[in-house]
């Protein structure tokens, strides 16, 4: 069932294990954050996601809604980002996943505005 794999994917992301996350993808699977360059394959996904994980202290995904049609899923989320400065920011996120015939992710797109996550927190020195 798609809802089970989606929950598992976000649980692994929240664990901060980039290599484990990349194993949800096909060998030629691609991951794209917003208008960023695609990361293709396990190695690029592990490296890119690992680099992103190093910019925050922790991440927690809360699924708001999910819709599945054939091999495609759209997931609406509320995501808490624990910033490196100790503050937490919550932003809305939409992820679109396309699964290959073997049940692994072939295409994963994440749409969000990370500006609040990396903006200078009011009250902190510049």
Wavefront OBJ file of the C-alpha trace (Angstrom):
o trace
v 0.000 0.000 0.000
v 1.419 3.416 -1.016
v 0.600 5.087 2.314
v 2.883 2.603 4.107
v 5.891 3.261 1.864
v 5.311 7.023 2.061
v 5.285 6.889 5.865
v 8.443 4.759 5.812
v 10.211 7.190 3.456
v 9.546 10.180 5.722
v 10.522 8.213 8.837
v 13.896 7.474 7.244
v 14.329 11.104 6.134
v 13.627 12.230 9.696
v 16.304 9.817 10.950
v 18.912 11.777 8.962
v 20.239 8.677 7.173
v 20.862 9.838 3.600
v 22.145 6.443 2.415
v 19.055 4.643 3.743
v 16.858 7.254 2.043
v 18.608 6.716 -1.306
v 17.749 3.000 -1.165
v 14.077 3.873 -1.762
v 15.081 4.904 -5.309
v 15.621 2.949 -8.498
v 19.216 2.894 -9.793
v 18.379 5.798 -12.113
v 15.898 7.490 -9.757
v 15.986 11.260 -9.589
v 15.368 13.713 -6.767
v 14.757 17.417 -7.363
v 14.351 20.099 -4.676
v 12.308 22.989 -6.102
v 14.124 24.418 -9.097
v 17.459 22.809 -8.135
v 19.490 20.490 -10.293
v 18.317 16.870 -10.334
v 20.240 14.341 -8.263
v 20.260 11.075 -10.206
v 21.116 7.673 -8.766
v 21.926 6.440 -5.290
v 25.341 8.106 -5.012
v 24.195 11.605 -6.024
v 21.073 11.384 -3.865
v 23.060 10.220 -0.830
v 25.633 12.988 -1.299
v 23.090 15.764 -1.969
v 20.674 14.822 0.785
v 23.554 14.305 3.225
v 24.807 17.805 2.437
v 21.329 19.206 3.079
v 21.040 17.296 6.374
v 24.263 18.981 7.538
v 22.583 22.412 7.277
v 19.902 21.655 9.898
v 19.910 20.014 13.327
v 16.829 17.854 12.698
v 13.765 17.451 10.482
v 10.281 16.155 11.322
v 7.678 15.515 8.622
v 3.966 15.546 9.439
v 1.743 14.227 6.667
v -1.274 16.479 6.171
v -2.740 14.618 3.195
v -1.795 12.176 0.480
v -3.295 11.233 -2.821
v -2.356 8.214 -4.924
v -3.205 7.496 -8.543
v -1.538 4.525 -10.174
v 2.228 4.917 -9.686
v 1.974 8.593 -8.734
v 1.593 10.094 -5.253
v 1.177 13.666 -4.055
v 1.974 14.298 -0.401
v 1.118 17.489 1.504
v 3.283 17.980 4.573
v 4.014 20.297 7.438
v 7.731 20.029 8.164
v 9.560 21.143 11.296
v 13.189 22.141 10.768
v 15.350 22.460 13.873
v 17.856 25.071 12.817
v 21.486 25.060 13.834
v 20.838 28.182 15.941
v 18.430 26.193 18.156
v 15.210 27.642 16.742
v 12.527 25.581 15.003
v 10.742 26.674 11.834
v 7.711 24.923 10.361
v 6.939 25.249 6.652
v 4.465 23.697 4.207
v 5.884 21.210 1.689
v 4.446 19.282 -1.243
v 6.211 16.194 -2.568
v 5.365 14.398 -5.792
v 6.588 10.824 -6.120
v 6.477 8.559 -9.145
v 7.117 4.899 -8.382
v 8.633 2.486 -10.888
v 7.117 -0.918 -11.572
v 9.312 -2.542 -8.899
v 7.843 -0.255 -6.204
v 10.915 1.967 -5.854
v 10.887 5.723 -6.410
v 11.798 6.700 -9.953
v 11.108 10.436 -9.650
v 10.739 12.523 -6.477
v 10.087 16.256 -6.529
v 9.950 18.477 -3.461
v 8.315 21.910 -3.546
v 8.928 24.312 -0.665
v 10.276 27.712 0.256
v 13.276 27.199 2.530
v 13.791 30.931 3.102
v 12.429 30.816 6.687
v 14.670 27.864 7.528
v 17.851 29.756 6.676
v 16.786 33.365 7.367
v 18.412 35.270 10.197
v 16.244 34.742 13.276
v 14.992 38.030 14.777
v 16.748 38.730 18.043
v 20.016 37.075 17.008
v 23.047 39.182 16.193
v 23.760 39.502 12.469
l 1 2 3 4 5 6 7 8 9 10 11 12 13 14 15 16 17 18 19 20 21 22 23 24 25 26 27 28 29 30 31 32 33 34 35 36 37 38 39 40 41 42 43 44 45 46 47 48 49 50 51 52 53 54 55 56 57 58 59 60 61 62 63 64 65 66 67 68 69 70 71 72 73 74 75 76 77 78 79 80 81 82 83 84 85 86 87 88 89 90 91 92 93 94 95 96 97 98 99 100 101 102 103 104 105 106 107 108 109 110 111 112 113 114 115 116 117 118 119 120 121 122 123 124 125 126
